[in-house]
Amino acid sequence: NATLTISGDNYSPYIAEIAITNCAIPPTANFVSSDTSVVFCGSSSETVTILDASIYGPDTWTWTVTPSNVIYVNGTNQNSQHPQMQFTIPGIYTISLLVTNSYGSDALTATDIITVSSGKIIPFAEDFESVSFPPEGWSINNPDMGITWGRNTNAVGKGNSAASASINYYSYPDMGERDEMISPIIDLVNEPDASLHFDLAYAQFSNYIDTLAVYVSTDCGVSYDPNPIYLKYGNMLETVPSSGGSFVPGSATDWRNEAGDLSPYIGNQVVLKFVGTSGYGNNLYIDNINVFSSNTLPLVDFMASDTSISCNGTADTISFLDLSLYDPSSWTWSFSPGTVSFLNGTNANSQNPQVKFNDYGSYTVMLITANNAGNEFHAKADYILIEEPSVAPFTEAFENQLIPPNDWQLVNPDNDKTWDLSLTATGNGASIASAYLYNYAYYAPGEIDELISPTIDLNGAASANLTFNIAYRIYSTAYEDSFKVFVSTDCGASFHPNPIYANGGITLQTSSGSASSFTPSQPSDWRNEFIDLSSYVGGNIILKFQAINDYGNNLFLDDINISVPGTFPSADFSTSLTSMYSCEGTSQVIDLYESCANNPSSWDWQIAPGSFTYVNGTNEFSENPQVRFLALGAYTVQLKASNSFGADSVTKSIIIDSVDAAFTMSNDTLFTGLVYDFTNASFGESTWYWDFGDGMFSNQENPIHAYADTGHYNISQFVENTLTGCSDSAIKEVFVAPYPGTGMSLIDGQIFIKIAPIPSDGVFDINYSYPFNSSGIINIYNIVGQKIYSSPFETKKHGIHHIDLSENPKGIYYVHISTTPSAGLANSETSKSFIIVIK
């Protein structure tokens, strides 16, 4: 390289480093690709241009592509400087370049630089959460260049969705205009079937009719089947009644899940086209597009209507919403700890249950869903928090020197001066800290600043009082700050409009003195305020202490107290169980421990149904009785606690369960290569997990299995009742001996099929004899159902088919041999299946 400097009078110099060519040195090879990831569709991929970036004057180029499944297009070839190529088989490709000139040569290899795929594999999902639109691989066709599909973040989505695709037909007067949202290529070549699902939200406006259709292409989007797999319009499209204006989904219930059958298109790569046609109606929303098959396991997810309950606690109802994909047909919900109740006709197997949590603390929630392909689960640890409210008597003296104190809230709308901590105010007994508002230097007349208390439980109280100490000195009658206290009985969602305390200016003043910045310094500067809260007993309250600025003087607040002079018990109890489930059946004695507040003097226990007995001298009036339950099932336990002020009761559920693992085998002597039945004989379980000791597992109730190698194996069965968490396991040791035969034979009438050897190293023969001439196909699948081999054959009465699977890993494989019907030949359509082992 040489450095070139260009400059002139009164100009800054321009300096560049320039490569010198046509000099007596060999070239240096370099190149870049126009794309590194392309899609194969039909017979070839998209076109990729390789740009030569070599230096030092190369005059010949030789390109090598590995593997060599490539064609050069647009007049280029392997010796072009900038070749253009298409790939004829999906895979990962390496490209090498050799460049030469008169002085030598150089080579460069880019390993695995280009990936050629068959399109998006299923399950395929598009949720529009990415900020780019259209999403990667999608395209928009907008013929009139007007309003078209876009990404919307204003709609309230279904579940956790924060974005969707939408089109604003409410403002789109060009009736009949079609706007298309086109998917990437989706690979259905090896799928048994396929379905399209998506969420839709729409409200028809008056009699204006908008339309949505979905079309399918099997030729890479060149043309589309004229018959849509989905078509709705007008009120058929409507998911909620129209309110008469521009529609924006406001809740999850505004959405509906729609479906289309893609099974007629299996064996192909497909492109989906969502076509909206304007009728100048209302806005249309699409979200959560999914394509899957019957081989697709569920993708489990869920959400709760609330995850942190700090007010009503155990009295609140939480609704759970299943967000699982890929057509689940059954649901099993479990909670840890298990102290929950299902409400409003729902249960542990409801898709969207409603649940009440009976104890305070954190709960882990797990959902198991199942479809035809199997089951999957998703657990969210410590997902639900039920906070216990503060129980009166309640005190806040600010001595922890935090503003806001723990569990309090501070509201400061203008983000300016607000409630703060004072360590200089004195005269209030032994207190060294208080809350204060610096009104003296706060010019914001009418500005409100609030301290909001945690939830305070007044259940069980016969009466209640609020007291607090306040200190304030008016600056002048022209500047009168105010102070108010409000009460909420709905967990802070709203506060009663009439304050329980309100003073301002001269009525707020606690001491007189000079008109300067006020700080209390003696007991006479403070005043104790008293408010009767008896009208709020029997529930939970939240207090709001509100200061209203008038650029007056400093306000001090301290020693907030809620007292309950006469209180009846607050009933509660626990058990000797770690949760409210017993997995030891009817043999266990369970202790019931009262944990009531406010000093009960008597206890009354009621248990239903009546299949139980009190033991060790206890009875229904004991403080802490001991109980043995005589039958499995759910029991309702109620405790009524009383004292001289009144009574309170609480009800909880205890479930008595027992799970016993057991299984049998079809044979006591096992041989390699042969398939055996394992039959579940357990009791009380809902799920199964098998470990055969050879690295293979199953979650079927009654699995089959074959061993590839000889030896001793421990077969383990783990069973669980997912509703209660009760589980058990069983283990049997088996010895697997070498198979004494050399193959597997099937004789069905005049049909004879033999596969040998079994087990094998992957190389084996299929000998067959049929009583007719027909065509057939041999398909071989691995343990997870993926097809790894397929070959047609002609029966020709008899024959031998040689198969080599030696490059596949050892394990169990399924051989399926079928023949097609022949004209005039009865029983010529057959289907036979075998299980083989590769060692």
N, C-alpha and C positions, 0 to 999 in steps of 0.2 A: 504494500500500500504506500501511497504518497500523500503528503499533506499539501493542499492547495489553498492559498490565501488570496482573496480578492478584496481590494480596498481602493478608496479614492479620497481626495481631500474632503475633510469634514464629515466623512462617513465611517461608521464602525466597520471593521473588516469582517468579511464573511469567510469562515474557515471550514473546510470540509476535508474528510479523509476519503480518498477515491481509490477504488480497486483498479490496478493497472492490468489490462488484458493484452493479449497478443505478445506476451513476453515469453522468454524461453523457460517456462516452468509448466509442469503438468497441472491439469484442472483439479479442483476440489469439488466433490459431489455433494449435492444437497437438493432436497425437494420438499414440497408440501402438498397435502391433499385437500381438495375442495370440501371434502366431508369425510368423517371417520366412522359414521354410523348410518347405514342405509338399509332400506327394506327391500327384500326380494318379493316380487309378486308376479304371478303368471309364469313366465319363462326366464325372467332376468330381473336384476335389481335396477334401481335408479342409476343414472349416469354419474360417475365420479371423474373429475378432472384432476390429473396429477401434474402439478406445475414444477418444472425444472427450475431450481434456484442455484445451480452450480456456478462457480466463478473460474476465472482464468481461461476463458475461451475454449470450452469443449466444442468439438465439431461432430461427434457421434454420440449417440445415446442408445443404451440397451437396457430395456426394462424386463424384469422377471417378477411374476406374481406366483406366490405359493399359498395354497394349492392353485393349480393352473386353470380353474373353472372360471374363465374370463373371456369376454369378447371385446375387441376394440371397435369403436364406433366413430361416426362422423369423420371418416377418412383418415383416422390415425391408426398407428400400429405400434408394435413393441419397440420400434426404432425412432418414433416421433419424439420431438423435444418435449411436448406437452400432450401426452396421450389422454384420450377419453375412453373409459372402459365401463362395462357392465358385468356384473357377476352372475353366474348361471346357477349357483347353488348357495344356500345360506351357509355361513361359517365365518371364521376369523382368518383374515388374509395378511400375509407378509409381503412387502414390496421391496425390491432391490433395484438399484440403478448403478450401471457401469458407464462412466463418461471417459472419453479419450480426446486427446489432441496430438499434435506432432511431437510433443515432448513427454508424453506418458499418459497414465490413466489413474482413475480413482473410483472406488466403489462405496456405496452406502446402503445399508439394509435397515429398514424400519419394521421391526418385528411386531406382528399382531396390530398393525396400524388401522385396519378397516374391519369393522364388524358388520356382517350382512345377516339380518334377522328375517324371520318369516312374518314379522308384524308383532303386534302386542299379543302376548299369550294370555289365556284366561286362567284365573279370574282377572278381568279387566275392570278398572274403576276410574271414574273421573268425577271429582267433587268440586272443581273450580276454586279450590282454596288457594292455588298459586296465583300470584298477582298478575302474571302475564295472561293475556287473552288475545286471540284464542289460545287455549293450552297447547303445549308442545305436541306436534303431530296433527292437530286439528286445523281446519281452515273454515273461512266464512265466504259464502257466495252472496254478494249483495248487488244484484243487477242494476237497481236504480240509484245506487250510491247514496241512498237515504238512510232512514232509521233501520237498524239491523240488530242482530244478536250482540249482546255485550255482557260484561261481568257486573253483577249487582251485589252490593254489600249493605243495602238498606233494608232488605227483607229479613224478617225473623225466620231463620231456617228451621228445618226439622232436625231435632237433636242438637249436636254440637256444630252444625254447619254455620259458617260465617259469610259464605258467598254462594252465589248461584249464577246460572246463565239466564238472561231475560231479554225480552223484546218489548218495547214500549208502544203497543198498539193503541193505547189511549191517545197518543199524540201523533199517530201515523195515519193520515187521512187517505193515503193512496191505496184504495181498496183493491184487493186481488194481487198485490205485490207479494212475491215469494222470496223469503230469505232462508238461506240454508246454512246449517252448522254441520260440518262433515268430519267424521271421526278419522283417526288413523286406521291403517290396515290392522285387522284383528284376525289371528290365526285360529281357524276352526278345523284344520285339516284332520287332526287325529282325535277329535272330540266325539263322544257318543251322541251328544245332543247339546243344545245351547238355548239360553233364555236371555232376554234383555229386560232389565228392570230400571226404572228411574222414578224420581219424585217430581210431582207436578203441582203447581199452584196457579189458580186462575179464577176470576170472578167475571162473569159476562156483564157487559154494559148494555142495558136496555135490550133492543133486539138486534144489535150489531153482532155479526157472527165471524169470529176468528177461528182458524183451523190449525191443527198440528197433526203432521203425519211423519212416519218414519219409514224410509225406504232402504233396501239392501242391494249392494252391488257385489258381484262375484268376479268381476274383471278389473279389479284394482281401481274402481271408481270411474271407469270409462262410461259405463251405462248402468242403469239401475232397474231392478224388477219393477214393472209398472204397478204391481199390486203391493201396497204398503203392508207392513206387519203391524202397524198401529195407525189408526185414523179416528180422530174425534174432533168435534166442532161445536160451537155454540154452547148450549146448556149441557151437552154431553161432556164437554171439556171442563165444565165448571166444578171446582172443588169446594167453594163456599158461595153463598148467595151474595149478589152484588149489593154494595152499599150506595151505589150511584155515582161514585167518584173514581179517581185513579187508584187502582188496587195495588196495595203492598201487603204481603203476608205478615200478619201480626203475631202468629203463634204456630206451634207445631201442628195444630189441628187444621190449619189452612191448607195443608199439603195432603196429597194422596199418592200412593205408590202405584205406578202403572207397569204393564208387562207386555212383551211381545215375544212370539215364538220364533227362534232362529233355527230350530231343528231341520227345516227343509234345506238349509244352506250348509249343513255340516259336510266336512270333506273339502271345504273351500276356505280361501282367505276372503274376508268380507270387509266392506266399508259401509258404515251406517250414516244415513243422511237425515237429519232432523229438519223438516221443512215447515216453517210457519207461514201462513197466508193471512195477510191483513184483511180484516173486515172493519177497521176503524173502531175496534171494540175496547178491549182492556188489556192490561199488561199480563204477559205470560212468563212464567218462571219454570225452569228445569234445574234439577240438582241430582246428585248422587246417581250417575249413570253407571250401571253395572252389567257386565256380560259374564255368565258363568254356566257351568254344566252340572249334570247330576253327579259328577265325580268331584265337585268342588266342596270342600269342607266349609262349614260356616266360619265366618270371620266375626268374632264375638265382640260386642261393645254395648255399653248402656250408659245412662245418665240418670240422675235423681233430680227431683224438683227442688231440693235444697240439700246441701251437704253439711251445713253447720247450723244447728238449732240452739239458739242461746236464750230463748224466751220461754215458749210453752214446753220445750223439752219433750218429756215422755207423753205429752198430750197431743203433740202434732202428728199429722198424717203426712208421710212422704210418698210421693208417687214415683215409681221407677219406669223408665221408658227404654224398651229394648231397641237398640240401634244395630243389631246384628245383620250382616249381609249374607246373601246367597241362600235365601229361601229356607230358613230354619223352620222346622215343624213342631219342635218341642223345646221346652224351657225348664230348667231347674235352678231355682234361686236358693242360695244358702248364705247365712249371716253368722259371723263370729265376733262376739259371743251370740248365742242363739236366742237371746231374750227379746224376741220380736213377736208381734201379732199381725196377721194378715187381715185386712179390712175390706168391707164393701164387696163381699163375694169373691175376692181374689184369694189365691193360695200360692204355694211355692212353685207350682207349675203353670201359673198364669204368665202370659207374655209380658204384661205391664201391671205388676202387682202394686197394691197400695199397702203400706207397712207402717205400723206404729212400733217405736222402739221403747221397750219397757224399763230400761236402765240407762243411767247416765254413763258417758264414756265414748270411746272410739269403737266403730264397727268396721270390720272388713266384709266386703260384699263380693260374692262370686256368682257368676252366671255360667251355666253349661247349656249350650244349645246343640241341637242335633238336626240333621237332615238325612237324605238317603245315602250320603257318602260317609256319614259317621258323626262324631260329636267333637266339639272343642269347648274350651272354657277360657274365661278371663276373670281375674280377681283384681280388685282394687283395695289395697291395704289401707286401713284407717280412713276409709272413704267418707263415712258418716260420723260426725261429732255431735253428740247430744250433751250440751253443757248444762250443768246443774245451776239453777238460779241461786242468787244469794238469799239466804233465809233470814228473816227478821228474828232477833234484833240485828240491825245493820248499822255500821259506822264507817265514816270516811273522815279522817282528821288530817290528811295530806302529809303525814309524818314520813311516808316513804319518799317524799320530795320529788314526786313525778307529777307532771301536768301534761296530759290527763293521767289520772291514776290508772292502775291496771284495771282493764275491763270497762273503763269509762271511754266516752267519745268527746272529742273537741270539735266544735263547729265554728269555723272562722271564714265566713264567705268572702271577705275582701283580702284575705291573706296579709292583713296588717296586724296591728296590735290586737291581742286577744288575752284570754285567761292565761296567767303565768304563775310561777311560784314565787312567793315572798318569804324571805328568811329574816326580814328586818322588823316585821310587825310584832309587837309585844303587848302585854296586858291581858292576854287571853289564857290565864292560868299557866300551865306548864308547856303550852304549845310553842313550838319553835318554827312551825311552817304553816302556811295558809295559802289559799288561792286568791289572786287579786287581778284586777283589770286597771291598767294605767290610763284612766280617762283624762287625767290632767294634761297629758301630752298627746292626746288622741283626738284629732279634729276630724270626726266622721259622724256628724249628727244623724241619728236614726239607725246607725249600723248596729247589727245584732251579733253578739258572741255568746255561745252556749256550751255548757258542760252537761253531758247526758250520762246518767247513771247506768250501771248494769241492771239486769232484770232482778227484781226483789220479790221474793215469794211471800205473799200474805195469806196463803192457804192455811187454814187451821187457826188463824188468829181471831179472837173474839173482838178485838179492837186494835187500833194502831195509831201511833202519833209520829209526826215528823218535827224535829227540832234542828236548828242550826244557829250559829253565831255569825253576826254580820257587823261590819264597821264601815261607816261612810260619813263624810263631812261635806256639806254642800259648799260649792265655790261661790255661787251667787244665784239668786232666783232666776237669772237669765240663762243659766246653764244647769239644767236639772236632769241628771242621769236617772235611769229607772232599773228596777230589778224585779223579775217575775219567776214563779215556779209553776210548771205545768205537769200534768200526769197523763201517761199513756197506759191504756189497758189492752192494747192490741199489739204488743211487742214492739212498739215504737213506729208502727206503720202510720199512726196519726196520734196527735195529742189533743186532749179536750180543749176547746177554744177558750174556755173560762179558766184563768189561772187559779190555783189554790192559794197563791200569795202574790201580791202586787203592791209595790210602793215605789215612789219616785220623788226626787227633790227633797223638800223639807220633811215629808213623811218617811223617807228612807233614812234621813240623817240620824246618826246615833250619838254624835257629840258636836258641840259648837266650838268655834275657834277662828283663827285667822284664815283668810282666803289664800291659802298656799297649798302646795302639793302635800296631801294628807297621808300620814302613816300612823296607825294606832300605836300608843305607847303606854296605856294604862287601862285597867279594867273598865273604867267609865266610858272608854271609847267604843266598847262593844255592847251589842244587845242580843239577847237570845230570843229567837222567834219560835213560835209553837203553832203547828197546823194539825188538825184532826184528820186522820186518814181512814177512819172507821168505815166510811162508805165504800172503801175499796178492798176491804178484807174479803177473803174467799177466792182471790185470784192473784195474778202476777201484775206488777206495775213497773214502769220506768219513769224516772223523774228527769225533768229538763230545767236546769237553772240558767235563766236567760238574762243577760245584761244588755241594756239599750243605751248607747252612747249619746251624750249631748255636750261633749267637750267640757265636762264639769270637773269632777274630782275622783280620786282613786277609790275603788270598791274592794272590800276584803270579805272573804267567805271562809268559814272554818267549822269543824266539829259537826258535820252532818250526821244525824242519828235518826233511825227509825226504831221505835220501841213497840213491843206488843205486851201490854199489861196482863192480859189473860188469854191463854192460847190452848186450844185443844190439840190433840196429837196430829202429827203428820205421819200417816201410816207408810211403812216400807218394811221389806224383809229381804233376806238373802238365804242361800242354802249352802250346804256342804259340797254341792257340785261346783265344778269350775265354770260351768255354764248351766243353763236350765235344762240340759239334756243329761240323762243317765244312759250309759252304754252297757251297764252290767245287768240289765234285765230286772227280774223281780227279786233277786237275791240281796240287793243293796238296801241298807237302812240309810235314809236321808234325813239330815238334820235341817229343820227350819228355824232360822234365826231372825227374831224381830229386830229391826233397826230403825224404830220410829223416833221421831223428834218430839220434843215438848212433853216428855214425861207421862206416857200412858200408865194407867194403873190396872187395866184389864185388857185381855186379848181374846178374840173369838176367831178360830180358824174354821173355814168351810172348804171342803175339797170335793170336786165332782169329776168323773163319776165315782161311785162309792166303793170301787174295788181296791180298798187300801185298809190298813190297820195301823193304829198308834201302838208304839212299842216302848218298853223300858219305863213303864209307869206314867207315860205322858198321855195327854188327851187334848181335845180341841180347845181347851181353855188354858193350856200351858203357855208360858211365855215363849219357850223354845222347844216345841214338840219334836219327836222323832217318828218317822213314818216309813212303813214298808208298803210299796205299791204292788198289788197282786196280779196285775195284768199289764201287758205292753200297751202303749198308746199315749194320748195327750190328756193331761189332767189340768183342771183349772183350780188354782189355789187362791183363796181370798182371805185376807187378814183384816179384821175390824179392830182398831185400837181405840180405847176410850179413856177419858179422865173426867174430872168434875166440870170441865168447861165444854165438853162435847166429844164427838167421835169422828174418826176418819177411816176410810177403808182403801185397800189397794188389791188389785187382782193381777196375778201372773200365771203363766203356763209352764208346766213341767212336762217334759216328754220322756217316757221310759222306753228305751229301745234296747235291742240286742241284735248283734250281727255275728254270725258264725260262718267261717269260711270252710268249704269242703269241696272236693271234686273227685271224679272217677275217670279212669282211662279205659279206652276200648280194648286194650291189651296190656297184660302185665309184662310181657317180653317185647322189647322194641328193637327194630332193625333199621339200619340206615336206609334211607331212600323210600321208606314206606310211610304212608300218611295215616295218622292216628287221630281219633276223636277224643277230645277232652271235654267232659260233661260237668257243668257246674252243679254242685249239690249244696250250695250255701243257703243261708237263711237270713232274711231281713235286709238284703243288700239291694242297691240300685245301679251300681257300676262295678265293672270288673277290670282287673289288670293282671295279665299273665306274663311271667318271665320264664322262658323255657331253658335258660341257662346256657344257651349257645349264641347269645347276642340277638335273639329274635324275641319279639314281644307281640301281645295282642290285647285289645280292649273289647273283644267280643265275649258274649256270655258263654258260648259253647264253641271254642275255636277248634281248628284242625292244625296239625303241625307234623313236619317230617324232619328228621335229623340227618345232616349230611355226613357227620363224622361219628365214629365210635367213641365210647368213653362213658364216664359217670357224669350225670347232670342233675342239678337241683331244679325241680319245677316248682315255681312259687306262684301262688295265687293271692292277690290282694283285693278284697272286696270292701265296699263302703256304701253306707246310706248317706247320700249327699245332702239330704234334708237335715239330718241330725249330726253328721260328721262321725258317726260311729263306724268302726271298721274292724276287720280281722284279717288274718292271713293264714295260709296253709302251705306246707312245703312237703314235697315227696322227692326222694332220690330214686333215679332210674339208671339202669345201665343199658346203653344202646350197643347192640352187637352188630357185626358185619352182616349185611343182607346175604343170605345163602343163595339167592337166585341171581340171575344176570340181567333181568329186565322186567317189564310190566306188560301184561297181555290183557286184551279185552275181546271177548267173544260174545256177540249179540246176534243171535240167529245165524245168518250166513255172513255177517260182517266180522272180520278178524283184523285186529290192530295190535302190533307189538312194538314197544319202544325199548331199545336196549343199546348200551348197558345203562342200568340205573343202580346206584348213582354213577355219574360220569364226570369226565373232566371238561365237559361242554361239547364234546363230539359224540354224536349218537345217530342211530338210524331209526326211522319209522317204517316198519314193514306193514303193508296193508293189503287186504283182499276184500273186494266188494262184489256182490252178485249182479252188478249193473255197470254200464259205462256212464260216467257223469263227470262234471268238473267240480273241483272243491278248492278249499283254501286252508292252509295251516297258519294259525296265528299263535305267537308265543308272547306271554306277558310276564313282567317281573312281579315281585311281591306287592308293589304298590299300584299295580294295574297299568303300568306303562307298556305299550306294545314295543317289543324289541326285535321282532322278526315276523315277516309275513311272506308267504309264497303260495302261488296257485299250483294245483296239480290236476292231472287227469287220472281218474281211477283205473281205467283200462283193465278192469277186473282185479288186477293185483299189481304191486310195484314196491319199490324201495325209495325212500326220500332221505338223503343224507344231509345232516344239519351240523353246522359248526358254530357253537356259541362260546368257544374257549376264551374269547377276549372279555367275556362278561364275568362279573364277580361271582364267587360261590354263593349258593343260597337256593331258595325255592322258586320255581318257575311254573307257570301254568301253560299247558299245551291245549289248544282248542282246534279240533279238526271238524270241518263241516263240509257237506256236499250240497249242491244246488239241485232242485228237482229236474228230472228229465221227462220230456213229453212221453206220456203213455206208460211210464214206469211208476207203479205204486211203491210207496215207502222209499223213494230214491232221495228224499231230502233228509239228511241225518246231521246230528251234531253230537260230538263226543268230546269230553274234557278229561285231562290227566294232570297230575302234579308230579314234577320231576325234580331231582336234586342235582346241582352241579357242585362238585367237591373242589 
